[in-house]
Amino acid sequence: MSEVTTRKYDPIAVSSESTVVAEYVPDAASEASYQSEADLEREFIQLLRSQAYEYLPVTSEPQLIANLRTQLELLNGITFSDSEWETFFSERIIGANDGIAEKTLRFQEDHVQLLKRDDGSTKNVSLIDKANIHNNRLQVINQYEMDQNEGGAKHATRYDVTVLVNGLPMVHIELKRRGVDIREAFNQIDRYQRDSFWAGSGLFEYVQLFVISNGTLTKYYSNTTRRQHLADGAGLKKARKTSNSFEFTSWWADAQNKPVQDLTAFAKTFFAKHTLLNILTKYCVLTADRMLLVMRPYQIVATERILQKIDISVNYKQLGSVAAGGYVWHTTGSGKTLTSFKTAQLASKLPSVNKVLFVVDRKDLDYQTMREYDRFEKGAANSNTSTSVLKKQLENPQAKIIITTIQKLATFIKANTGHEIYSGHVVIIFDECHRSQFGDMHTAITKAFKRYNLFGFTGTPIFAANAGSGGNPQLKTTEQAFGDKLHTYTIVDAITDKNVLPFRIDYVNTIKLPEGLTDKQVSAIDTEQALLAPERLRQVTAYILEHFDQKTKRAQHYSLAGKRVHGFNALFATASIEAAKRYYNQFFIQQRDLPPARQLKVGLIYSYAANEAVEDGALDEEGFETTALDASSRDFLEDAIQDYNDMFGTSFDTSADKFQNYYKDLSLRLKQREIDVVIVVNMFLTGFDATTLNTLFVDKNLRAHGLIQAYSRTNRILNSVKTYGNIITFRDLEEETNDAIALFGNKNAQGIVILKPYGEYYDEYADKVTELLDNFPLGTPIVGEAAQKAFIALFGTILRLQNILTSFDDFAGQEILTVRQGQDYRSVYLDLYAEFRRDKDSDKESINDDVVFEIELIKQVEINVDYILMLVQKYRDQRGDGDDKEIRAEITRAIDASPSLRNKKDLIEAFVDSVSITGEVDEEWRAFIAGRRETELDAIIESEGLRPDETRVFVDTAFRDGSIQTTGTAITKVLPPVSRFSATGGHGEKKQRVLEKLGAFFERFFGLSDGGRE
């Protein structure tokens, strides 16, 4: 009997039901013959069938709906009458105005729906069984057809493979044959969303996950990624900054972080029934702003390892010891907040657990984490305000997840000895578990609580190599404080997976130091004083001002939350409060005589820190205690905040509450790219995330985990414009950088983490441009599909290389293509883009699957309306001088090279012909556009018989919000009265035609009436 009992409680590293396989060993590759897309699809479906998926020969919507009814009856053990099913289907599954967001919400949070039976009784009907996932049935369909005009579909479409869960389309797989770029599959899904996913009953809007594969490479992503990609492309006002493009698709992997990329391997792991159902029911997070985030494999492994540890520690009666805990090492920027939130959420549902405490270590980090947690679950973070609120939360049995700071928890423990909470089963999770927790507070917490699990998340653990010399010798490393390492995902893993960007580091040694002095720390105080020499500060500031636009890519633009913004922003890390003050003055002095448009918006923030240089490499925490600052430092900060108030119309100061609000406002403006550079000492260098930050200027000594944390402010993924995190250091930190990367990655990490040298990129660029000029000379038509594809691939490579090279100082003046050549080649590229898109949108099967256009990169250098108007002014001034033909040609070339101006070409050329000899060009342009806009809208209203006033309101709203509203009831107010139930289905057809016309009208005039200014 005892033997059986022992076996029952054996600790398991990974159970057979673990979502992520422990280690995947692929079969030896044997196939050598060519594989078509159809063969790939057949093989994939066969693999799913071998894993107990039922193959369903369904190709049309009536069949799909009939199967859905059958599956829901089986799942719920009921039989619908026809009238019950009709009502339930139309009201509880489809919903008259429901789109992707509403259907995702229903599946994720409201999956039990109420059925009103014919006899007047009610019954709960589940769309999915989340408690027992094996009660759900998985089916696979392929080549599902949506006929043109069926339910309003724009084009006939045929979907590759779809997995149904209880009859609902939940996972869509788009396949391309081997050798074709998988971005084409991503683009194909975009087309489905535009053209047909919403059509008919809109069941395909239930799809939660997408999988794209070319057989060799396979990735997955959530429906939000697709929805946001389209919203961003349309310039939608409410577009979010996350998950907006191909950059946000994910690799699957095993628990060792080894990617599982081949479709066969992916089918055996990701599509294992328990894995897929776990991902759909447990490892997706629908945030408060309705973004669906699907977790990555390393996040799932870490979560499950913690949950297993809790179970084992209960079984083995280990609660209240180091053996009951452990730590997760996931590199900075890899999504620890999402992992810890999901861990806390799932741990709080375990029957033995009374509370989950999520403990953060700094007030600035606390604010960031609180916002993140609140995004996942409204109100989760409401225990932050005071110790008394924390006490109430701890005593409230309904409050299962509590967020607090380590300081408040320690205060509570001091004031409440013997509190009953200490004897409950409490799971304590520490975010960024380094340094502070290793002291007296850590000891106080572990002494007070009796039955706890203690877990830590960190991107930069403390090992023996980077531990300090002081403090408790029993609590010097992360392992001593928290227990075993449960999972690792290093900076090398994250960069390899493209979950964070690599760094490009410039060591700027051109700054002269006083005679005989290096910037290595000989005697810290003397060296720091010498490094504050006025001439050195002046040169460093001048360097930043001179290279700022280049480093932050200000010549390029992208869409952020519906606004067009230029380039990125930066932090400037200084060694001390004194250094920060002096640099702030230098920026003021050197920018004084610049015109306002060329001045950088500079912010400053610091607060009291006990030590500004810390021996173990940690960045000492600055709190919000401005009262501890010396008088001159506080006065200076007060003046700098007043400058900020003048800049943004705010009213902050250094008093306790207002300074905290200043911090929050400044961090928000950094995230929204409203401020250019913020000078800091330690604040913002740890735990702060702003995807728009791409540059860190450094004039302070950094090492070990402090260095990695500071550098990692710059390497969050945003879009294809942002290719790496820029570090420009004015101190010789090369050795410290290499040591830190070796410690937190592996010994071979340096080549992966840091970009290649300039020369290698330039040589490749020179070769490619030479090939372009030789093979595709301007003025010679590119004849034949093979030649056109070769040109597209070659020019796309050049665009990507130029994007990287523009941030190297050495590239200035070394461009091989002239500006005009660049414009002309872009025109050819855009012509081919339009032609290939036309082919893809026709009903015939596309033969251009392997063509990938770098349109995002083209858009960064496109000409805007301001530039065109400047040329028009020049054209008018020189009319009759003989040069006007050349300027007219330049206007045409500029329009042709711009994706967003091409459909406005006739407008601009008509304006050029009509422009007067005198008068303001800007004013004439606005009047011209207003007139043309009114005329063209009147023509649409007349041709479609629309309601004039309602149509104008609809259009004005679109221009205000930045997009045409295609869902909801707004469009129906515009349409003339028509029977919804006409035999021809005329209402849907009419609505779609009007939306297309108004959409084209919007695209034509959007961004023109204000002269293109932001």
N, C-alpha and C positions, 0 to 999 in steps of 0.2 A: 504493500500500500504506500509506504513512504517513498519508494522508488517512483511510483506513478505521480505522486504529488510533486516530487522534485522536477520530474520531466515537465509537468504542467507549467511550472514557473521558470523554465529555462529562458534566460535572456536571448532575444533574437536580434541579430543585426538588421536583417531585412526579411520580412515575411513574404510568403507567396502572394499575399494580397497587397504588397507595397506597390504604390502607383508607378514608381520609377524602378526599372529593373536594376539589380545590383551591378551587374556587368554584362554587357552585350558582346558576345563573340560572333562576328558574322560568319556565314558559310563561305567556304572558299569559292571565289568567283569562277564560274565555269562557262558562262555564255559568251560566245565570241561573235555570233551573227548579229546583223542589224535588227533592231527592234523598232517597229512602228508604234505610233501612239495608240492604235487600236490593240496591238499586242500587249502593250504596257497596261492598258486598262483591263484587258481580260485577265492578265496575270494577277493584278491587284485585287480584282473581285474574287478570283479563285482563292486567294490568301484569306480574304475576309470570310468567305464561305467555310473554309477549313477551320476558322475560329468561331464557328457556330453563329455567324450572321445568316439570316434568311435572305436569299436572293428573291427579289420581287420584280416580275416583268411589268412594271408600271411605267407608262410614258405620257400619260395625260392627266389633267387635273381631276376629272370625275373619278378616275380610278384611285388617285391619291387620296381624295376625300373619303371614298368608300372604305379604303384600307385604314384611314385614321379612325373612322367610327369603330371598325372591328377591333382595332388595337386598344382603344380607350375602354371598350366594353370588356375586353379580356383583363386589362390591368385592374379595373374597378369592380369586376364581377357583377356587371349590370347589363341590361339590354335596353337601348334607347328605343322609344317609339319614333316614327318618322317626324312627328311634330316636335317632340322633345329634342331630337337631334338637330333639326333645322334651327330651333331657337338657340340651343346651346352653341352650335357651330357659329352662327352669325353674331351672337352677343358675347360669348365667353372665349371664343378662339380667334375670330377675325376682328371684330370691333370696327365700327364704321370708319373711324378716322385714325385707326392705329397704324403706326409705322414701326420701323425697326426698334426704336427705343422703347415703345410701349410693349411690344411683344417680348423683348428681352426682359423687361421688368416683370412681366407676367410669369415667364419661365423661371427667372432667378428668385423672385421674392413672393410670388402670388400664384404658385403652381397648383393650389387646391381651389377649384372654382365651384360655384354653387349651381346645381341643376334644379330647375323647377319642374317637377313631374306633372303629368297630365292630371293626376288626382289631387293636385294642390300641395302635396308634400315636397320637401326639399331634400337633396342629397349632395354630399361633397363628392366631387369628381376630381381625381388627381391627374394632371398631365404627365407627371413623372413621380416615381416613388424614390424619395431622397433618403429615406431611412434604411431601406433594404434595396440596394442598387440592383441586385440580381433578379428582382421582380420585373425589371424593365426589359422590353424586347427590342433587339437591334435588327434592322433590315437594311439592305443595300439596293439601290436602284441606279440605273445608268441610262444615258441618252434620253433623259426626260425632255420632252419637247414643249416649247411655248410658241404657238403659231403667231405670226405677225397679226396684229390687231386683236388677238385673243385677250379679252379683258384690258385692252388698251396698250398691249406690248408694242414697242416701236419697231422691232425687227424680229424675225423668226430666230429663235435661239434653241440650242440643244445643249443641255448641261452634261458634263462628263459623268461624275459619280457623286451620289448623295447618300449619306447615312441617315436613316430615319430612326428616331427613338420614340417608341410607342406611336409610330405613324407620323410624327412631326419631323420635317427636315431640320436636322440639328447640326450636321457637319457636312460641308460641301468640299469636294476634292476636285481641283482643276488640274488636269494633266497636260504636259507637253512632251513631245518625244525627246529622247536623249540627244544632247547637243544643243538644244534650244534654251536660251536664257530663261530662268524661272520667273523673272520679272514680267515676262509676257503673260504668264498665268495670272499674276497679280493684276495686270492691266485688264485681262479678259474679265475677271470678276468685277472690276470697276464697271465694265461695259454692261454686264448683266444687271448690276444695281441700277444703272441709269435706264436701261431699256426694258427690263422684264421681271426682276425679282418681286417687284411690288404688284405686278399685273395679276389679273384674275382675282382669286381670293387672297393673294399675298401670303400664302403659306411659307414661301421661301424666305420671308422676312423673319422667320423663327430661327434661321440658321445662326448658331452661336459662334461656331469656329470654322475657319477656312484652312484648308491644307493645299499647298501648291507644290508641284513636283515635276521634274523632268526625268524621273527615274534615278538619276545620279544624285541630285540634291533635292531635299524635301524640307519645307518649312511650314509653320502653322501660325495663326494669329486670330484675334477675336474680331467679331463683327464691328466693333468700334473702330478698329484700325481702318477698315474699308469705308465705314460711314464718314470718319473724319478726313480721310484722304480725299473723298469726293467733296466734302464741305470746304476743305482748304482750297481745293482746286477751283471752286466756284467763288472763292473770296468770301465765304460765309462769315457773317459778323460774329457768330458765336463759336467759331472754330476754336478748339482747344490746342494747346501747344504740344500735347502728347499724342502718340499713336497716329501720326498723320501720314505715314508714307511707308514705302517698302522697307525703310530702315528699321521699322518697328516689328517686322516679322521675326519669329524665333526659331532656333534649332531645337530639336529634341535631343536628349542625351541619356546616358546611363548614370548611375549614382557616382561614377568616377569622373563625371563631366566629359566623357568621351562622346563626341557628337554621333548621333545615329542619323545618317543623311540619306542613305540609299532607300528607295521606296519599299523594297522587300523588308529591310530591317525595321523601317518605320512602321510598316503594317503589322509586324509581329510584336512590336513594343507599344507604341502609342495607341494602336487600334486593338490591343488586347482588351477584351470586354470590360474587365474591372478597371483598367487604366482609363479608358475613354469615359466611362460613367463616373469615375471619381473626379476626373478633370471637370466634367460638365456640372456635377452636383456639389463638389467641395472646393475645387481649386480655381474657380472664377470668382472675381470680386466685382460687384456692381457698385460703383462709387456713388456718393451723394449727388454728383452732377451727371449721373447716368452714363458714365464711361464703363464699359465692360473690360476689365483687365483679366487676362488669363495668365496664370502663373507659369514660370519657366521651370524646367526639371529640377535645377539645383534648389529653387525655392521650395518645391514640393518635398524633395528629399529632406531638407532641413526641418520642415514642419513635421513630417512624419517621424523623424528620428526623435524629436522632442516629445511628441505624443507617446511614442513607444517607451521612452525613458520614464515618463510619468506613470504609465501602466506598470512597468517593471518595478519601479521604486515603491509603488503601493503594494504590489504582490510580495516583494522582498522586505517590506517594512523598513525601507531606507530613507523615508521622508525626514527632512531636517539634517541631512548630511551632504557633503560634497558629492558623494556617490549618486545622489538623487538628481544632480544637475548636469551641466555641461555647457559648452559654448559653440557658437556657429561663427565660422570665419568666412564671411562673404565680403568681397572687396567693396570699397567705397564706390557708390554709384550703381550698384547692381540690384537695388530694390529691396533693401533690408526692411524698410518700413512696411511694405506690403507683406513680406514674409512674416514679420513679427505680429502684424495685425491678424493675419489669417491664423497664425499659431495661437494667439490669445483667444480668438473667436472660437476655434475648435476645442482648445483646452477648457474654456469656460463651460462647454457643453458636456464634458466628461462627468459621469454621475458622482465621482468621489470629490470633485473640485468645488470648493466654496467660493473662492475669489481668484481672479487673475489681476495682479498688479503689474502695470507697465511703468517702469521707472526710468526717467531720463535724467541726465547728469548736469546739464547746463541750462540756464534760463533761455539763452538764445536758441539752443537746440530744442528746448522744451516748446518754444513758440512754433518752430518749424514742424516738429513731430505732432503737436496738438492739431495743427491745421491739416496735416496729412491724415491723421486718424479721424478727424471730424469729417474729412472728405469721404472716407470709407463708411463711416457710421455716425450720423448726426447725433451730437450729445455725448459721444463716447468720452470726450475729453473734458467734461465739465467739472472735473474735480481739481482743476488746476488753480483755482482762484485763491484758496487759503487752506490752512491746516484744519480749520473748523469744518470746512466743506469736506475735506478728506475724511475726517472723523465720521461725519454723517454718512458718507458713501460706504465706509468700511462697516458701518453698523446696519446698513440697508441691505437685506437679503436679495432684493431685486437688482442691485448694482453689481453685476457679475464681472465687468471689466472696468478697471479704474486706472487712469493715467495720473501720475504724480512725479514730482522731482525727488531725488534722493534726499535733498535737504529737508523737504517738508515731511517725508517719511521718518527721517531721523528725529525731527522735532516732535512728531506725533508719538514716537516710541518713548522719548524722554518724558513726555507729559502724561503718558497713559500706561504705567507699569501694570502688568497683570491683566490687560484687556482681553476679553474673550476671543477676539479675532486671532490672537496668537496661537490658539489651540486648534483653529480650523485648518483645513487643507488649502494652503495658499500657494499658487504658482506665481513666482516673481520673475519677471523678464526685464533684463537691463538692456537698454539701447546704448550702443557704443560703450561697451563695458571695459573701458580702460582707465587706469589711473585713479580717479576719485574713489571708485568703489573699493580700492585696495587698502583704504585707511580705516580710521576709527568707525566711520559710519557703516561700512560693510560689516564690521564686527558687531556693532550694535544691532543691526537688522538680523543677522544670523543668530544672535543670542536671544533676541526677543521672540521671534517666531519659532514654534516647536515642530510643526508639520509642513515643511515647505519644500518646493522644488525651486532651485535657483538656476536660471538660464541667462546667458549673455550673448548678444549679437555684437560683432565688431568687424570692421574692415581692416583694422590694424592691431592684431593681438600684441600683448606684451610677452615676448620670449625672454629667455635668459640674456640674449644678445642685446636687447634694447631696454632692459629693466634698469631702473635707477639704483643708486647705492643706498639711499635712505629708506625709512619705513620698516614695516613689519617683515622680517625675513621669511615668514610663512605665507605672506600675501604679495609676493613680488611679481608673479607672472599670472597671466589670464587663467592658465590651467590650475594653479594653486587656489585661486579664488573661486573658480566656477566648476572645475572638474574636467572630464574628458572633452576632447574636441569631437563634436558630433558630425560636422560636415565642413568641407573647405571648398571655396570657389575664389581663386586668386585673381589678381589684376591681369595675369597672363591669360587665364581662362576667359575673363570678361572681354578682353581686347580681341582674342582669337574668335570669340563668338559674336563680335561686333555689338556687344551690349553696352560697352563704353568706348570712347574714342582713344586712340593712342596720343601720346604727348609729343610735341615738337619743342625742343629746348634750345634757346639761344643763350650762350654764355657771353655777355657783352663785357669785354675786357678793355674797351677803349677809354674808360674813365680813368683819368690820372689821379693817383693817390700821392700824398706827400712823400717826399724823398725817402727811399729805403723802407717803405711800409707795404706789407701785403694785406689782403683783406682776410687772411686767416687770423683766428683769434690768438694773438700772442698774449696780450693782457687785455681782457675783455673791455674794461672801462676805457683805457687809453685808445684802443683801436676804434671803438664806437665813436669816441669824441673826434678822432681824426677823420672817420668816415662821414662826419657831419660838416666837414669843411665846406664853406659856402660855394667855392668853385665846383666842387664835386656835385653838390646838390643841384647846382645850376645846370651842369652838363647832363646829369641823369634826367632831369625834368625836360630839358630841351630834346633829348633822345626820345622820350616817351611822346612828346607833342609831335615830333617830326614823323615818327613811325606809327602813330596810333591808328590812323585810318587804314594803313596797310595791314597791320596785325589784326585789327578787328573787322576787316573786309567791308569797310564802309562804302565801297563802290558797288557792292552787291546788295540785293534786297530780297525779301521773302515775306510771306504772309504770317502775321502773328496775331491771333485773336481778332481776325478780320481787318487788321490794319497793316498797311505796307510799311515795313521798317527796314532801315538800311544797316546791314552789318550787325555786329555784336557789341558787348560791353566788357569791362575789365575791372579787376581789383588790383590795388597796389599795396603790397604787404611791406610795411616798414618795421624797423627794429625796435622802436620805442615811441612813446608818446611825444617826446621831444622831436624825434625825426619826422613823425607824422605832421606835427605843427609846422615845421620848417618847410616840408614839401608842399603843404597846402598853400603856404605863402608864395612859394616859387611858382606854382601854377597860376596864382592870382597875378603876380608880377609879369610873367612871360606872356599871359593871354590878354593883358590890359589893353594893348593897342590893336588887337585883332578885331575884325568886324564880328558882331554877335553870332552870325551864322557859322563862323569858323571856330568859335570858342567851345571847348569841351565843358559839359556840365559835370563839375567835380564835387563829390560829397566827401565828408569826413566823419568817422565814428571811432570812438575809443571810450574805454571806461577804466576803472581801477582794476589792476591785476597785481597780486602779491609779488610775483616774480615775472619779469618780462622775458627772461631767458631761462630755460629749464634744461637741466643736464641730460635727462633721459630722452629728449627729442619731442616730448609732448608740448603742445601749445598751451600755455597757462590760460585758465579760463578767466575771461573778463565777464563780470556780472553787470548789473545795472546800477552799481553803487557809485554814482557820480559824486556823492558827498565825500567819498574817500580821496578824491583827486585833490592835488594841491591847487591853491587859488588861481595861479596863472593858467594851469592846464584847463581848469573848469571854465574860466573866463574865455579862453580861446575857443573852446568847444561851443560855448554859448554864442559867440560871434559867428562861428561856422554854421551853426543851426539856423541862425538868423538869415545868413546868406541863402540857405536851403529854403527857408520860409519865403524869402523874396522871389526865389526861382519858381516855386510851385504853389504859392498862395496858401501856405499852411501856417500853423501857429504853435510850433513845438519849442521846448526849451530843455534845460538840464534838470528840472525838478523830477522827482521819482517817476510819477505817472506819465508825464509828458515825454520823458526820455524813452520810456518803454514804447510809447506810441510812435516816437520818432524812428526807433529801430524798426518797428513793424512797417511803417510807411516807406522807409528807405529800402527795406528788403523787397517790398512789393514793387517799387519803381525799378529796382534792379531786375526783377523777374520780367517786368513789362518793357524793358529796354527804354525807359524814360530818362535814365541817368547814364552818363558815359563811363565814368571811372569813380570808384570809391576808395579813398585812402584809409587803410585799417592798420591796427597793430596785431591783434589776434582775432577780433570779432569777424565773423563771416568766413573764417578760414577752416572751420570744422562744422560739419552738420548742416551747412547751408547749401541749398540746391537752387540754381537758376540756370535753366537750359540756355538762356541767351548769353551767358558768360562764356567767352572762349579764350580770354587772355588773363594771365596773372603776371604782373610785374613784381619782381622780388628784390628788395634791398634789406634782407635780414638773414641771419643764419638759421637754416632749417636742417633737420636730420630725422632719420628713422620714420616713425609713424606720423610725426608732425609734418614732415616734408610730403609724404604721400597724401595726407589729408588736404593740405593746402593746394597741391598740384591738382587734386581731384575735383576742385571746384570748377575746373574748366572743361572736363571731358564728358559731360552729359550729352547724350545724343539729342539732336533737334531735327535736322533735315540734311539734305545732300550738300547744302552750302557749307555746313560746319563739318569739316573733315578731321579735325584733331583739336586737342587742347594746346594752346600756345603758352609756353613759359618763357619769360624773358628775365633772366636773373643778372643783377649787377654785382653779384659776388660769385666767387669760384666755388660752386656747389656740385661740380661734376662728380667728385669722389663720393660725396654724401648721397647724390642721386643714384649712382650705380649701386652703392651699398643698400639703400632703401629698397630699390627694385629687386635686388638679389634676395633680400630678406623677405619681402612680401609677395614675391612672384616665385621665381626659382633662379638657379645660378645661370641659366641660359636666357633669362628674360629680357635682357637689355635690348637685343635686336628687335624684339616684338613690340616692346612698350614704346620705344622712341622711333620716330619716323626716320627713313633713310636720309642720307646727306643730300644737299641741294644738287650736287654734280650728277648724281644718278638720275634724278628726275629730269634735270635739264638735258642730259644726253638723250634720254628717251624722247623728250619733247622735240629736240632738234631733229632726231631721226624721223619722227612721225610727220613733222611739218615738211621736211624735205620730200618725204614720200607723197604727201598731199599735193605739193606744188608740182612734182614731177608727173604724177599719175592723173591728177584732176585739175589741170590748169583752168583758171577762171576764163569764162567766155566760151569754153568748149562743152557742149552738152554731154551729160553722163548717160550713155545709152545702154539699155539692158538692165534687167533686174539684178544680175550678179554684180555688175559694176556699181549700181546704186547701193546695194547692201554693203559692198566693200567701203564705199565713201562714207556711209552712215557710221559704220563701225570705227573707221579711222578718225573721222572728225569728232565722234563721241569720246574717243580716247584722248584726243588733243584737248577737248573741253575739260575733261577730268584732270589732266595734268596741269593745265593753266590754273585751275581752281586751287591746286596745292601750291604751285610755284608763286602765285601772287603774294603769298605771305613771307617769302624769303626776300631779305633786303637785296640780295645779289641779282634778283630778276629784273629790277627796275632798269629800263633801257636795253634789256637783252631780248625783248620779244622779237621773234623772227617775222611773224605776220604783222603787216601794218594794220592800222585801225580800219582802213577801207577794205583791205583784203578780208579781215575778220568779219566785217559787215556783209560783204558779198558772199562769203562762204556760208554764213548763217542764213542768208536769204535762200540759197540753194538747198540747204538742210531743211528749212521750214517748208519749202515747196514740196520736197520729198515726203516730209511728215504729213502734209495735207493729203498728198496723193495716196500714201499708204493707209492713212486713216479711212479714206473714202473706200478703198478696197475692203478694209476690215468691216466697214459698216454695211457693205452690200450683202445681199442674201447668200451669195455664193460662198463656199468654204474658203477661208483665207489661206493664201499660200505664203503669207508674210509673217508667220509666227516667230521666226528667229530674228526679227528686226527690233532693236531696242534703241529708242531715241532719248537723248539726254536733254529733255525739254526743260526740266527744272534748272539745269545749268545755263541753258540759253536765256531763260527768263531773267537770270541775275544780271546779265549785261545788256538787257534790252533798253531801247531808247524810250524815254517818257515824253509826255505831251509838252512839258516845259522846254525840252531840247528842240522839239519840232517848232514851237512858237518862236524860239530864238532864231532858228533858221529862216522862218517866215519874215521876221523883222529884217533880217539881213537881206533877204530876197527883195523885200519892198524897198529898202534903202538903196539897193544897187540896180534896181530895175532900169534898164536902158543903158547901163554901163558896159554891157557885153558879157558880164560875169554871171548874169542872172540865170542863164541856162544851166551852168554848172551847179549853182545853188539849188535850182529846181531838181536837178538829177540827184543831188545829195539828200534832199527831202524824201524823194521816192526811195532811194537806197535805205535810208534810216527806217522808213515805215516797213519796208519788206523784211528788214532784219529783226523786227520786233513782233513776237507772237501776239501780244495783246493789241497792237495797232493795225494789224493786217486787215481785220474785218471793218476797220474804220477808214480805210484808205480813200474811198471815194469821198467821204466827208471832208477829210483833210485837204484833198486836192481841190475839191469844190471851194473850200474856204480860201485856199491860196489864190484861186482865180478871182475871188470876189473881194479880196482885201483892199481897203482904200489906200490912197496915197498918204493920207495923214491919219491921225487918230491913234488910240491905244490898241495895240494888237490883242492884248489880253481881254479887253472889254469887247472888242469886235468878235473875238472867238466865242466868248460866253453867250453873246447875243445870237450869233450864228447857230451855235449848238442848241440853244433854247428853242429857236425857231424850227430847226430841222426835227428836233425831238417831238415837238408838238405836232408837226405835219405828219410824221411817220406814225405816231400813236393814233392820230385821227383816222388815218387810212386803215389801221388794224381794227379800230372800233367799228368803222363803217363796213368793212368787208366781212366781219364776223357777227355784226349786229349786236355788239356788246353794250352793256349799260355804261354810258360815258362817265358819270361821276364816280361810280364804284370802281371802274377800270383805273381812273386817275389815282384814286386812293390806293388801290392795290399796287400800282407802279411806284408811287411815291414811297410807299412802305418798303418796297424792294430796294430802292436807291438808298433809303435811310439805313436798312439793315444789312445791305451788301449782298443780298441774294433774293431770287424769286422764291416765294413760298409755294412749294408743289404739293404739300400735304395739308390736311385740315379743310375747313369750310370756306376759307377766304376766297378761293377761286370761284366757288359756286355763286357768290354774290355778283360776280362780274358777268357771268353767262346769262343769256336771255332765257326766259322760262321755256322748259322743254320737258316732255314726259320722261321720267326716269325709266319707265317700263316700256318704252317703244320697242317694237319687234326687232328693229335693226340695232338696238343698243346704241343709238345715236348720241346719248348723253356722254358716255365715256369717251367716244371718239372725238366729239366736239371739244370736251374738256382738254384732251391730250393735244389736239391741234392748237387750241388757244394758248395753252401753256408753252408749247414749242415756239409759237410766234412771239409771245411776250418775253420768253427766255432769250430769244435771238435779239429782240429789241433791247432788252436790258444789257446783254453782253456788248452790244454795239455802242451804247451811250454811257455805260458805267465808267466812272473815273474821268469823263471828259468835261463835264459842266464846270468843275472847279479848276480847270486848267491842269489837272493831274497832280495838284499839290496835296501833300499829306497833312 
